[in-house]
Amino acid sequence: MTKYLVVGAGLFGATFAYEAAKRGNEVKVIEKRDHVAGNIYTEEIDGIQVHKFGAHIFHTNKKEIWDYVHQFADFNRYTNSPVANYHGEIYNMPFNMNTFNKMWGVITPAEAQAKIEEQRAVLKGKKPENLEEQGISLVGTDLYQKLVKGYTEKQWGKKAEDLPAFIIRRIPVRFTYDNNYFNDPYQGIPIGGYTQIVEKMLASDLITVETGTDFFDHKDEYLQNYDRVLFTGMIDEFFDYKLGELEYRSLKFETQELDVNNYQGNAVVNYTDAETPYTRIIEHKHFEFGKGDKNKTIITREYPKTWKRGDEPYYPVNDRKNDSLYKKYRELAENEGGNVIFGGRLGMYRYYNMDQVIMASLVAVRKEFEG
């Protein structure tokens, strides 16, 4: 029996702990927050499952991952169809024929494509080298100015022309009247929220869980007392920032209980103008088709903010400079990491969807236990 310490009770750490215990190993999970489930943590308020750290919609194109997560929860048929609010003008997202019709009055795919082609001409055939050029190349100048530029600059805290083009490449553009944001065949929200998934993963007699526990308060002791350590925090913090600070983006959430049944008519409304300080409002009851108290609703405004030490890091800033620094930390981990495995979006400095987190954790499991 190997003694494992898992640092972080999010989806990556919980999946690894579950698989390690299943193989007969003793696992201790420590978590700095006062609850498990990391950023997918949900809490019931007024009969509504509230996504405490932003909207989370599970989607995947891998049947094996869909089947895997169904061990721990049943899912509803929620389809992600956000809308964009630009100074009171409402547009469907992702970009599709409904969006093009609202913007330009076009009816057919050919008309929409012609309009985009006409506006794309400002690039003069140049290959997009930054986010602004990539956005114009995808949807033309009108949609870029109204629905991409302000939102993206708020989200990243940088000018669009200073951001890498790849950030926007994964945004779908469809010439059909289809408001489903994701192309993945499997999509939904767990009935009863996400927290139960992690709780069930950690329910083994071989797993002990301590919340409100900071790894760095007893780092040396932990490293000495456990055969193997899975660390899902910031890799640069683990090494005391000795090579420099990686860049992260943080978020602030303002949640309100309102005495109405239906505040905005959709789970997610993005505010794409530069003047509105938040990027989106989430109305949580719509994730479960209006379940909960009929006279109450819970909304959350999401404000992006610059990360500084002591703040919660929500996602990495994967530009050339930061990725180059991460590579050096990765080499340091391989040479000086000892008995430590680095995982998760902070340990691997990578943006992950939930299905990708599970897949990456299962890869770490195979490497650890199957060689």
Residue frames relative to the residue before (quaternion, step in Angstrom):
aa qw qx qy qz dx dy dz
M 1.0000 0.0000 0.0000 0.0000 0.00 0.00 0.00
T 0.2212 -0.7660 0.5930 0.1125 3.57 -0.81 1.07
K 0.3320 -0.7298 0.5620 0.2031 3.56 -1.03 0.84
Y 0.0974 -0.8066 0.5830 0.0048 3.54 -0.64 1.21
L 0.1401 -0.7184 0.6698 0.1248 3.50 -1.24 0.66
V 0.1204 -0.7705 0.6233 0.0571 3.56 -0.84 1.03
V 0.1847 -0.7897 0.5806 0.0721 3.56 -0.64 1.17
G 0.7698 0.2415 -0.2256 0.5460 3.56 -0.32 1.29
A 0.1745 -0.8135 0.5517 0.0580 3.58 -0.64 1.17
G 0.3178 0.7234 -0.5375 0.2945 3.56 0.98 0.89
L 0.7864 -0.3613 0.2276 0.4464 3.53 -1.32 -0.15
F 0.6398 0.5186 -0.3338 0.4586 3.61 0.98 -0.76
G 0.7039 0.4729 -0.2666 0.4582 3.56 0.80 -1.06
A 0.6647 0.5115 -0.3070 0.4498 3.58 0.96 -0.87
T 0.6321 0.5221 -0.3332 0.4657 3.60 1.00 -0.80
F 0.6641 0.4987 -0.3028 0.4676 3.57 0.91 -0.91
A 0.6535 0.5151 -0.3143 0.4569 3.60 0.92 -0.92
Y 0.6385 0.5369 -0.3163 0.4517 3.57 0.96 -0.91
E 0.7050 0.4615 -0.2634 0.4697 3.57 0.87 -0.98
A 0.6339 0.5260 -0.3310 0.4603 3.60 1.04 -0.73
A 0.6690 0.4891 -0.2943 0.4759 3.58 0.96 -0.88
K 0.6055 0.5686 -0.3412 0.4400 3.57 1.07 -0.77
R 0.7052 0.4311 -0.2386 0.5098 3.55 1.20 -0.62
G 0.6424 -0.5918 0.2988 0.3845 3.56 1.27 0.41
N 0.5296 0.6342 -0.4137 0.3822 3.59 1.21 0.30
E 0.4500 -0.6685 0.5266 0.2708 3.53 -1.23 0.62
V 0.0527 -0.8243 0.5629 -0.0317 3.59 -0.74 1.07
K 0.1003 -0.7419 0.6583 0.0780 3.51 -1.04 0.88
V 0.1459 -0.7773 0.6089 0.0612 3.58 -0.89 1.00
I 0.0536 -0.7845 0.6170 0.0300 3.56 -0.84 0.98
E 0.0868 -0.8020 0.5906 -0.0188 3.54 -1.02 0.89
K 0.4547 -0.7163 0.4667 0.2495 3.57 -0.78 1.07
R 0.6654 0.4768 -0.3034 0.4876 3.59 1.03 -0.74
D 0.5627 -0.6218 0.4267 0.3387 3.57 -1.27 0.18
H 0.7284 0.3120 -0.2235 0.5676 3.59 1.24 0.38
V 0.4771 -0.6253 0.5245 0.3260 3.55 -1.30 0.30
A 0.6774 0.5383 -0.3786 0.3287 3.56 -1.44 -0.02
G 0.3713 -0.7733 0.4723 0.2027 3.60 1.22 0.13
N 0.8274 -0.2205 0.1688 0.4882 3.56 -0.98 -0.87
I 0.6309 0.5032 -0.3676 0.4623 3.61 1.21 -0.06
Y 0.3270 0.7758 -0.4786 0.2492 3.58 1.30 0.18
T 0.0348 -0.7758 0.6300 0.0050 3.56 -0.94 0.96
E 0.1261 -0.7828 0.6084 0.0337 3.54 -1.15 0.75
E 0.3920 -0.7326 0.5052 0.2333 3.58 -0.90 0.90
I 0.0675 0.7586 -0.6433 0.0781 3.55 -0.87 1.08
D 0.8345 -0.0021 -0.0455 0.5491 3.60 -0.74 1.05
G 0.6711 -0.5045 0.2927 0.4576 3.58 1.08 0.71
I 0.5992 0.5421 -0.3446 0.4778 3.57 1.34 0.19
Q 0.3545 -0.7088 0.5648 0.2301 3.58 -0.94 0.88
V 0.1556 -0.8187 0.5515 0.0380 3.56 -0.38 1.30
H 0.3178 -0.7275 0.5834 0.1712 3.57 -0.80 1.09
K 0.2732 -0.8413 0.4430 0.1461 3.57 0.03 1.32
F 0.7889 0.2579 -0.1316 0.5420 3.60 1.11 -0.57
G 0.7877 -0.3075 0.1460 0.5134 3.56 0.85 0.99
A 0.6530 -0.5433 0.3731 0.3732 3.52 -1.28 0.49
H 0.0277 -0.7840 0.6202 -0.0030 3.57 -0.93 0.94
I 0.0067 -0.7800 0.6242 -0.0430 3.56 -0.61 1.20
F 0.2963 -0.7688 0.5360 0.1838 3.58 -0.56 1.10
H 0.1545 0.7707 -0.6055 0.1248 3.55 -0.84 1.01
T 0.0856 0.7914 -0.5997 0.0822 3.55 -1.09 0.72
N 0.3255 -0.7119 0.5746 0.2389 3.54 -1.25 0.38
K 0.5993 0.5566 -0.3487 0.4576 3.57 1.33 0.13
K 0.3846 -0.7459 0.4961 0.2225 3.58 -0.49 1.18
E 0.6369 0.5478 -0.3392 0.4233 3.58 1.01 -0.80
I 0.6529 0.4844 -0.3173 0.4884 3.63 1.08 -0.65
W 0.6119 0.5370 -0.3348 0.4745 3.59 1.07 -0.76
D 0.6676 0.4825 -0.2924 0.4858 3.60 0.94 -0.88
Y 0.6291 0.5585 -0.3302 0.4281 3.58 1.00 -0.87
V 0.7184 0.4465 -0.2630 0.4641 3.60 0.77 -1.01
H 0.6032 0.5675 -0.3523 0.4359 3.59 1.20 -0.48
Q 0.4783 0.6319 -0.4555 0.4056 3.61 1.23 0.00
F 0.7833 0.3815 -0.1446 0.4689 3.54 1.10 -0.76
A 0.8031 0.0253 -0.0182 0.5950 3.61 1.23 -0.19
D 0.3736 -0.6457 0.6029 0.2826 3.52 -1.34 0.37
F 0.2704 -0.7822 0.5472 0.1248 3.57 -1.06 0.77
N 0.3924 -0.6763 0.5607 0.2726 3.55 -1.18 0.58
R 0.5836 -0.6046 0.4226 0.3395 3.59 -1.27 -0.03
Y 0.1770 0.8155 -0.5323 0.1428 3.60 1.10 0.60
T 0.1289 -0.7673 0.6261 0.0511 3.55 -1.04 0.93
N 0.3891 -0.7432 0.4951 0.2261 3.56 -0.72 1.04
S 0.1359 0.7789 -0.5936 0.1497 3.57 -0.55 1.24
P 0.0420 -0.8355 0.5477 0.0146 3.59 0.42 1.16
V 0.2258 -0.7334 0.6129 0.1884 3.54 -1.28 0.32
A 0.3368 -0.7311 0.5620 0.1903 3.54 -1.22 0.57
N 0.1730 -0.7623 0.6187 0.0788 3.54 -1.03 0.90
Y 0.0138 0.7817 -0.6223 0.0389 3.58 -0.58 1.18
H 0.8073 -0.2306 0.0975 0.5343 3.57 -0.23 1.32
G 0.7658 -0.3760 0.1933 0.4846 3.58 0.94 0.90
E 0.5777 0.5173 -0.3948 0.4928 3.59 1.25 -0.04
I 0.2230 -0.8020 0.5466 0.0913 3.59 -0.78 1.05
Y 0.0210 -0.7957 0.6044 -0.0334 3.55 -0.87 1.04
N 0.4603 -0.6598 0.5158 0.2944 3.55 -1.14 0.65
M 0.1134 -0.7419 0.6570 0.0708 3.50 -1.22 0.73
P 0.4996 -0.1789 -0.8473 0.0212 1.58 -2.07 1.37
F 0.7196 -0.4090 0.3158 0.4639 3.54 -1.32 0.00
N 0.2011 0.7651 -0.5857 0.1763 3.56 -0.66 1.12
M 0.7691 -0.3816 0.2301 0.4582 3.58 -1.27 -0.01
N 0.5881 0.5505 -0.3785 0.4558 3.62 1.11 -0.53
T 0.6436 0.5157 -0.3110 0.4724 3.59 1.03 -0.84
F 0.6871 0.4908 -0.2842 0.4541 3.57 0.85 -1.02
N 0.6333 0.5294 -0.3301 0.4579 3.58 1.02 -0.77
K 0.6666 0.4965 -0.3047 0.4650 3.59 0.92 -0.90
M 0.6955 0.4854 -0.2794 0.4501 3.59 0.95 -0.88
W 0.8502 0.1790 -0.0272 0.4944 3.58 0.75 -1.08
G 0.4694 -0.6803 0.4487 0.3398 3.60 1.22 -0.28
V 0.4235 0.7048 -0.4711 0.3192 3.59 1.25 0.18
I 0.3236 -0.7650 0.5341 0.1573 3.58 -1.16 0.66
T 0.7906 0.3115 -0.1450 0.5068 3.56 0.89 -0.94
P 0.6329 -0.5199 0.4089 0.4024 3.59 -1.22 0.41
A 0.6339 0.5409 -0.3394 0.4363 3.60 0.97 -0.80
E 0.6497 0.5096 -0.3155 0.4677 3.59 1.00 -0.82
A 0.6521 0.5134 -0.3097 0.4640 3.60 0.98 -0.85
Q 0.6648 0.5025 -0.3020 0.4629 3.57 0.91 -0.92
A 0.6393 0.5263 -0.3246 0.4571 3.59 1.02 -0.80
K 0.6465 0.5215 -0.3158 0.4586 3.59 1.01 -0.84
I 0.6558 0.4970 -0.3102 0.4762 3.58 0.94 -0.87
E 0.6447 0.5297 -0.3162 0.4515 3.57 0.96 -0.90
E 0.6312 0.5405 -0.3181 0.4564 3.56 1.02 -0.84
Q 0.7274 0.4316 -0.2427 0.4750 3.58 0.89 -0.95
R 0.5942 0.5786 -0.3479 0.4371 3.57 1.18 -0.60
A 0.5200 0.6768 -0.3936 0.3415 3.57 1.22 -0.48
V 0.5419 0.6256 -0.4092 0.3841 3.64 1.17 -0.43
L 0.6321 0.5351 -0.3298 0.4531 3.60 1.20 -0.46
K 0.2769 -0.8075 0.4796 0.2031 3.59 1.31 -0.27
G 0.7203 -0.4786 0.2435 0.4392 3.54 0.97 0.93
K 0.4399 0.7152 -0.4407 0.3175 3.58 1.30 0.05
K 0.4553 -0.6549 0.5235 0.2995 3.59 -1.02 0.76
P 0.4931 -0.6832 0.4371 0.3146 3.64 -0.71 0.99
E 0.1544 -0.8100 0.5637 0.0490 3.55 -0.85 1.05
N 0.7786 0.1626 -0.1288 0.5923 3.59 1.24 -0.15
L 0.7290 -0.4494 0.2795 0.4341 3.56 -1.28 0.18
E 0.6304 0.5411 -0.3526 0.4306 3.60 0.94 -0.79
E 0.6846 0.4749 -0.2846 0.4741 3.58 0.85 -0.93
Q 0.6377 0.5229 -0.3283 0.4606 3.56 1.04 -0.75
G 0.6464 0.5281 -0.3135 0.4528 3.59 1.00 -0.84
I 0.6600 0.4890 -0.3026 0.4834 3.58 0.94 -0.87
S 0.6337 0.5388 -0.3243 0.4505 3.57 1.01 -0.81
L 0.6862 0.4941 -0.2798 0.4547 3.59 1.02 -0.80
V 0.8655 0.0853 0.0300 0.4927 3.59 0.68 -1.10
G 0.5902 -0.5845 0.3825 0.4045 3.61 1.19 0.09
T 0.6869 -0.5296 0.3240 0.3778 3.56 -1.29 0.27
D 0.6398 0.5520 -0.3470 0.4069 3.65 0.91 -0.84
L 0.7160 0.4350 -0.2532 0.4836 3.57 0.75 -1.06
Y 0.6091 0.5471 -0.3578 0.4491 3.56 1.03 -0.72
Q 0.6932 0.4867 -0.2892 0.4461 3.60 0.80 -0.98
K 0.7473 0.4208 -0.2315 0.4592 3.60 0.91 -0.87
L 0.8363 0.2814 -0.0941 0.4610 3.58 0.83 -0.95
V 0.7372 0.3992 -0.2338 0.4925 3.60 1.19 -0.28
K 0.7064 0.5355 -0.2959 0.3560 3.55 0.57 -1.21
G 0.7298 0.4410 -0.2588 0.4538 3.60 0.61 -1.12
Y 0.6514 0.5252 -0.3078 0.4529 3.56 0.93 -0.96
T 0.7060 0.4799 -0.2709 0.4448 3.56 0.80 -1.05
E 0.6640 0.4972 -0.3146 0.4615 3.58 0.94 -0.80
K 0.6082 0.5170 -0.3486 0.4912 3.60 1.11 -0.57
Q 0.6708 0.5361 -0.2994 0.4158 3.53 0.87 -1.03
W 0.8017 0.3128 -0.1385 0.4902 3.57 0.86 -0.99
G 0.3888 -0.7408 0.4753 0.2724 3.59 1.20 -0.28
K 0.6685 0.4341 -0.2977 0.5254 3.58 1.20 0.54
K 0.5843 -0.5528 0.4538 0.3835 3.54 -1.25 0.40
A 0.5925 -0.6107 0.3975 0.3436 3.57 -1.03 0.82
E 0.6654 0.5073 -0.3159 0.4473 3.59 1.02 -0.73
D 0.6687 0.4700 -0.3003 0.4917 3.60 1.28 -0.23
L 0.6108 0.5426 -0.3484 0.4595 3.59 1.29 0.02
P 0.5397 -0.6380 0.4321 0.3390 3.61 -1.05 0.67
A 0.6066 -0.6053 0.3919 0.3348 3.55 -1.10 0.77
F 0.6302 0.5966 -0.3533 0.3493 3.60 0.96 -0.84
I 0.5191 0.6644 -0.4163 0.3404 3.63 1.14 -0.52
I 0.7782 0.3557 -0.1735 0.4876 3.58 0.95 -0.87
R 0.4708 0.7126 -0.4359 0.2839 3.59 1.20 -0.20
R 0.6969 0.4864 -0.2934 0.4378 3.58 1.06 -0.61
I 0.4846 0.6473 -0.4514 0.3774 3.62 1.24 0.03
P 0.4028 -0.7424 0.4746 0.2478 3.62 -0.64 1.04
V 0.0710 -0.7329 0.6741 0.0583 3.54 -1.22 0.70
R 0.0082 -0.8321 0.5517 -0.0560 3.58 -0.51 1.21
F 0.2608 -0.7457 0.5920 0.1592 3.54 -1.08 0.76
T 0.5364 0.5240 -0.4439 0.4905 3.52 0.94 1.11
Y 0.5033 -0.6207 0.4964 0.3391 3.59 -1.27 0.30
D 0.3650 0.7215 -0.4824 0.3369 3.58 0.61 1.20
N 0.2038 -0.8222 0.5255 0.0800 3.58 -0.51 1.22
N 0.4398 0.6845 -0.4705 0.3414 3.63 1.22 0.10
Y 0.4022 -0.7591 0.4590 0.2265 3.58 -0.53 1.19
F 0.7800 0.3522 -0.1748 0.4868 3.58 0.89 -0.92
N 0.4048 -0.6972 0.5393 0.2432 3.53 -1.18 0.64
D 0.5047 0.6851 -0.4155 0.3214 3.59 1.23 -0.35
P 0.4823 -0.6941 0.4526 0.2840 3.61 -0.98 0.80
Y 0.7380 0.3417 -0.2090 0.5431 3.62 1.20 -0.44
Q 0.1680 0.7873 -0.5593 0.1978 3.54 -0.67 1.17
G 0.3638 0.7300 -0.5348 0.2208 3.58 -1.05 0.71
I 0.3992 -0.6600 0.5802 0.2614 3.51 -1.43 -0.04
P 0.4807 -0.6699 0.4662 0.3208 3.64 -0.86 0.82
I 0.4252 -0.6890 0.5265 0.2594 3.57 -0.86 1.00
G 0.7741 0.2425 -0.2047 0.5478 3.58 -0.52 1.17
G 0.6235 -0.6139 0.3149 0.3676 3.58 1.25 0.30
Y 0.6285 -0.5872 0.3940 0.3240 3.52 -1.36 0.27
T 0.5602 0.6436 -0.4019 0.3324 3.60 1.03 -0.71
Q 0.6180 0.5766 -0.3406 0.4118 3.58 0.99 -0.83
I 0.5932 0.5794 -0.3730 0.4163 3.61 1.05 -0.70
V 0.7082 0.4404 -0.2586 0.4875 3.56 0.81 -1.01
E 0.6161 0.5433 -0.3533 0.4476 3.62 1.00 -0.75
K 0.6776 0.4806 -0.2961 0.4714 3.59 0.94 -0.83
M 0.6126 0.5464 -0.3430 0.4566 3.58 1.06 -0.70
L 0.7590 0.3941 -0.1884 0.4828 3.57 1.02 -0.85
A 0.4731 0.7305 -0.3984 0.2896 3.59 1.29 0.11
S 0.4464 0.7179 -0.4420 0.2999 3.65 1.23 -0.06
D 0.5539 -0.6007 0.4676 0.3372 3.58 -1.20 0.60
L 0.6595 0.5091 -0.3036 0.4624 3.59 1.22 -0.42
I 0.6753 0.4590 -0.2873 0.5008 3.59 1.29 -0.08
T 0.0697 -0.7525 0.6526 0.0556 3.56 -0.99 0.89
V 0.1821 -0.7968 0.5730 0.0603 3.57 -1.03 0.85
E 0.0459 -0.7706 0.6355 0.0153 3.54 -0.99 0.91
T 0.1411 -0.7737 0.6126 0.0786 3.60 -0.67 1.08
G 0.7545 0.3559 -0.2742 0.4785 3.57 -1.26 0.30
T 0.5708 0.5883 -0.3573 0.4477 3.57 1.21 0.55
D 0.2061 -0.7972 0.5611 0.0842 3.56 -0.64 1.17
F 0.4909 -0.6860 0.4689 0.2619 3.57 -0.69 1.16
F 0.7034 0.5030 -0.2812 0.4161 3.58 0.90 -0.92
D 0.5329 0.6116 -0.4172 0.4097 3.60 1.22 -0.17
H 0.8034 0.1126 -0.0424 0.5832 3.60 1.15 -0.62
K 0.0803 0.8663 -0.4908 0.0462 3.56 1.10 0.74
D 0.7016 0.4772 -0.2880 0.4439 3.62 0.70 -1.06
E 0.6369 0.5368 -0.3131 0.4563 3.54 1.04 -0.86
Y 0.6528 0.5105 -0.3101 0.4660 3.60 0.93 -0.89
L 0.6789 0.5050 -0.2989 0.4413 3.57 0.87 -0.96
Q 0.6737 0.4867 -0.2919 0.4733 3.58 1.11 -0.66
N 0.7529 0.4621 -0.2169 0.4153 3.58 0.95 -0.90
Y 0.7343 0.3699 -0.2320 0.5197 3.60 1.21 -0.25
D 0.5379 -0.6380 0.4490 0.3193 3.54 -1.06 0.83
R 0.7960 0.0246 0.0341 0.6039 3.56 0.99 -0.93
V 0.1428 -0.7782 0.6080 0.0663 3.57 -1.08 0.79
L 0.1562 -0.7366 0.6495 0.1053 3.57 -0.94 0.95
F 0.0944 -0.8158 0.5706 0.0007 3.57 -0.56 1.22
T 0.0802 -0.8262 0.5575 0.0122 3.60 -0.61 1.13
G 0.4763 0.6480 -0.4555 0.3818 3.58 1.21 0.42
M 0.7464 -0.3756 0.2867 0.4687 3.57 -1.29 -0.32
I 0.4521 -0.7154 0.4671 0.2561 3.55 -0.70 1.10
D 0.6482 0.5093 -0.3337 0.4573 3.62 1.02 -0.68
E 0.6278 0.5174 -0.3405 0.4714 3.60 1.07 -0.66
F 0.5911 0.5767 -0.3673 0.4279 3.60 1.02 -0.78
F 0.7606 0.3375 -0.1774 0.5255 3.58 0.98 -0.87
D 0.5178 -0.6884 0.3834 0.3331 3.55 1.24 0.62
Y 0.5898 -0.6317 0.3422 0.3688 3.56 1.08 0.85
K 0.2424 0.8371 -0.4711 0.1364 3.59 1.21 0.44
L 0.7186 0.3850 -0.2498 0.5225 3.63 1.15 -0.45
G 0.6753 -0.4237 0.2940 0.5273 3.57 1.31 -0.10
E 0.5665 -0.6154 0.4485 0.3148 3.54 -1.34 0.35
L 0.3330 -0.6764 0.6167 0.2265 3.54 -1.04 0.82
E 0.4297 -0.7042 0.5071 0.2498 3.56 -1.18 0.53
Y 0.0533 -0.7810 0.6223 -0.0007 3.55 -1.02 0.91
R 0.3059 -0.6839 0.6091 0.2601 3.54 -1.33 0.17
S 0.2092 -0.7660 0.5961 0.1188 3.52 -1.08 0.78
L 0.2598 -0.7545 0.5841 0.1485 3.56 -1.32 0.20
K 0.1676 -0.7300 0.6468 0.1436 3.53 -1.28 0.48
F 0.1619 -0.7928 0.5833 0.0702 3.58 -0.92 0.94
E 0.0905 -0.7611 0.6403 0.0503 3.56 -0.99 0.91
T 0.0662 -0.8253 0.5607 -0.0117 3.57 -0.42 1.24
Q 0.0785 -0.8011 0.5933 -0.0037 3.56 -0.97 0.96
E 0.2752 -0.6910 0.6384 0.1983 3.52 -1.23 0.63
L 0.0896 -0.8110 0.5780 0.0136 3.59 -0.74 1.07
D 0.4292 -0.7110 0.5031 0.2391 3.57 -1.09 0.75
V 0.5219 0.5620 -0.4650 0.4422 3.56 0.73 1.12
N 0.5436 -0.6273 0.4480 0.3320 3.56 -1.20 0.45
N 0.8130 0.0559 0.0584 0.5767 3.57 0.97 -0.91
Y 0.2163 -0.8339 0.4990 0.0933 3.59 -0.31 1.25
Q 0.8553 0.0673 0.0081 0.5136 3.60 0.74 -1.00
G 0.5119 -0.7066 0.3877 0.2973 3.59 1.27 0.07
N 0.7713 0.2096 -0.1389 0.5847 3.60 1.24 0.09
A 0.5812 -0.6017 0.4112 0.3620 3.58 -1.11 0.62
V 0.8155 0.0929 -0.0134 0.5711 3.59 0.92 -0.88
V 0.0020 0.7565 -0.6538 0.0172 3.55 -0.92 1.04
N 0.2420 -0.7755 0.5724 0.1113 3.57 -0.67 1.17
Y 0.2282 -0.7505 0.6058 0.1333 3.58 -0.99 0.87
T 0.1502 -0.8797 0.4506 0.0239 3.51 -0.06 1.38
D 0.5372 0.5943 -0.4342 0.4119 3.62 1.20 0.00
A 0.5820 -0.6113 0.4182 0.3356 3.57 -1.21 0.52
E 0.6482 0.5778 -0.3205 0.3786 3.60 1.10 -0.69
T 0.6323 0.5033 -0.3419 0.4796 3.64 1.03 -0.71
P 0.4061 -0.7723 0.4247 0.2413 3.63 -0.55 1.07
Y 0.7016 0.4071 -0.2749 0.5162 3.61 1.14 -0.45
T 0.4885 -0.6716 0.4774 0.2870 3.56 -1.22 0.49
R 0.8247 -0.0516 0.0574 0.5602 3.58 1.01 -0.65
I 0.2457 -0.7008 0.6370 0.2065 3.51 -1.39 0.26
I 0.1945 -0.7653 0.6079 0.0829 3.54 -0.91 1.03
E 0.0948 -0.7540 0.6465 0.0675 3.58 -0.95 0.88
H 0.3541 -0.8384 0.3791 0.1674 3.49 0.00 1.46
K 0.6232 0.5754 -0.3695 0.3795 3.62 0.96 -0.70
H 0.6217 0.5675 -0.3511 0.4100 3.62 1.12 -0.51
F 0.5274 0.6068 -0.4234 0.4176 3.60 1.24 -0.19
E 0.7704 0.2499 -0.1405 0.5694 3.56 1.20 -0.56
F 0.6122 -0.6348 0.3303 0.3364 3.54 1.00 1.01
G 0.7584 -0.4439 0.2103 0.4285 3.55 0.87 1.04
K 0.3445 0.7400 -0.5109 0.2697 3.61 1.20 0.28
G 0.6254 0.5415 -0.4042 0.3901 3.56 -1.22 0.46
D 0.7717 -0.3474 0.2713 0.4585 3.52 -1.39 -0.08
K 0.4155 -0.7389 0.4803 0.2251 3.60 -0.73 1.09
N 0.7195 0.4226 -0.2497 0.4914 3.59 1.19 -0.38
K 0.7076 0.3875 -0.2416 0.5392 3.57 1.30 0.16
T 0.0232 0.7541 -0.6543 -0.0515 3.51 -1.32 0.40
I 0.2733 -0.7388 0.5939 0.1637 3.55 -1.24 0.51
I 0.0300 -0.7933 0.6081 0.0079 3.57 -0.82 1.00
T 0.1388 -0.7724 0.6139 0.0854 3.56 -1.23 0.55
R 0.2198 -0.7343 0.6288 0.1308 3.54 -0.94 0.97
E 0.2090 -0.7945 0.5651 0.0756 3.56 -0.91 0.99
Y 0.0789 -0.8040 0.5893 -0.0067 3.56 -0.63 1.20
P 0.3033 -0.7293 0.5750 0.2133 3.62 -0.71 0.95
K 0.0102 0.8018 -0.5974 0.0050 3.57 -1.13 0.57
T 0.5878 -0.5600 0.4526 0.3689 3.52 -1.27 0.47
W 0.3720 -0.7291 0.5315 0.2178 3.55 -0.93 0.91
K 0.0440 0.7435 -0.6673 -0.0074 3.52 -1.20 0.69
R 0.6902 -0.4817 0.3220 0.4335 3.57 -1.17 0.46
G 0.7248 0.3563 -0.3145 0.4988 3.52 -0.88 1.05
D 0.6229 0.5030 -0.3360 0.4961 3.58 1.25 -0.39
E 0.5292 -0.5882 0.4944 0.3598 3.56 -1.29 0.31
P 0.2594 -0.7638 0.5646 0.1745 3.63 -0.72 0.98
Y 0.1977 -0.8262 0.5175 0.1022 3.61 -0.51 1.09
Y 0.8087 -0.1120 0.0410 0.5760 3.59 0.97 -0.64
P 0.5252 -0.6509 0.4539 0.3074 3.57 -1.14 0.67
V 0.3682 -0.6813 0.5823 0.2475 3.54 -1.28 0.46
N 0.1065 -0.8639 0.4918 0.0225 3.55 0.14 1.34
D 0.2352 0.7321 -0.6054 0.2055 3.56 0.37 1.22
R 0.7620 -0.4029 0.2483 0.4421 3.56 -1.32 0.15
K 0.6633 0.5276 -0.3036 0.4353 3.58 0.90 -0.98
N 0.7115 0.4511 -0.2647 0.4692 3.60 0.83 -0.98
D 0.6449 0.5176 -0.3305 0.4549 3.59 0.98 -0.76
S 0.6202 0.5345 -0.3333 0.4675 3.58 1.11 -0.68
L 0.6605 0.4867 -0.3016 0.4857 3.58 1.01 -0.82
Y 0.6242 0.5357 -0.3432 0.4534 3.59 0.99 -0.79
K 0.6150 0.5593 -0.3479 0.4336 3.59 1.00 -0.81
K 0.6450 0.5104 -0.3126 0.4751 3.58 1.06 -0.78
Y 0.6412 0.5010 -0.3197 0.4854 3.59 1.04 -0.75
R 0.6112 0.5521 -0.3403 0.4537 3.57 1.08 -0.75
E 0.6489 0.5026 -0.3036 0.4838 3.59 1.02 -0.85
L 0.6260 0.5325 -0.3234 0.4690 3.57 1.06 -0.80
A 0.6457 0.5246 -0.3131 0.4581 3.57 0.99 -0.85
E 0.6704 0.4997 -0.2976 0.4607 3.57 0.98 -0.83
N 0.7339 0.4301 -0.2298 0.4729 3.58 1.06 -0.79
E 0.8204 0.2201 -0.0802 0.5216 3.57 0.98 -0.85
G 0.4561 0.7349 -0.4176 0.2785 3.57 1.28 -0.06
G 0.2770 -0.7963 0.4987 0.2011 3.58 1.21 -0.41
N 0.8225 -0.2059 0.1801 0.4987 3.56 -0.74 -1.10
V 0.5237 0.6656 -0.3844 0.3675 3.59 1.27 0.35
I 0.1857 -0.7237 0.6565 0.1033 3.54 -1.11 0.90
F 0.2137 -0.7727 0.5850 0.1232 3.60 -0.90 0.91
G 0.0837 0.8208 -0.5559 0.1015 3.57 -0.80 1.01
G 0.6928 0.4773 -0.3521 0.4101 3.54 -1.33 0.18
R 0.7168 -0.4739 0.2989 0.4151 3.54 -1.31 0.21
L 0.6960 0.4457 -0.2811 0.4877 3.62 1.11 -0.56
G 0.6735 0.4869 -0.2926 0.4730 3.58 1.02 -0.78
M 0.7532 0.3241 -0.1814 0.5429 3.57 1.19 -0.62
Y 0.3264 -0.7934 0.4584 0.2322 3.58 1.38 0.09
R 0.5227 0.6060 -0.3996 0.4470 3.51 0.77 1.13
Y 0.4234 -0.6677 0.5411 0.2865 3.56 -1.08 0.71
Y 0.0307 -0.8062 0.5903 -0.0240 3.58 -0.79 1.06
N 0.3438 -0.6322 0.6429 0.2622 3.52 -1.25 0.59
M 0.6867 -0.5041 0.3159 0.4178 3.60 -1.20 0.35
D 0.6528 0.5014 -0.3347 0.4588 3.59 0.92 -0.78
Q 0.6421 0.5209 -0.3182 0.4638 3.59 1.09 -0.72
V 0.5885 0.5553 -0.3602 0.4643 3.59 1.13 -0.63
I 0.6704 0.4880 -0.2957 0.4743 3.58 0.87 -0.97
M 0.6504 0.5171 -0.3188 0.4560 3.60 0.92 -0.90
A 0.6714 0.4957 -0.2999 0.4621 3.59 0.89 -0.94
S 0.6424 0.5137 -0.3238 0.4675 3.59 1.02 -0.74
L 0.6609 0.4985 -0.3037 0.4717 3.59 1.00 -0.80
V 0.5835 0.5408 -0.3638 0.4845 3.59 1.18 -0.53
A 0.6517 0.5021 -0.3064 0.4789 3.60 0.98 -0.87
V 0.6193 0.5406 -0.3314 0.4631 3.59 1.07 -0.77
R 0.6687 0.4958 -0.3045 0.4629 3.60 0.85 -0.95
K 0.6554 0.5162 -0.3063 0.4585 3.56 0.96 -0.88
E 0.6872 0.4969 -0.2734 0.4539 3.55 1.01 -0.89
F 0.8245 0.2931 -0.1162 0.4698 3.56 0.79 -1.01
E 0.7610 0.3447 -0.2039 0.5104 3.58 1.17 -0.39
G 0.4460 -0.7365 0.4176 0.2903 3.57 1.31 -0.07
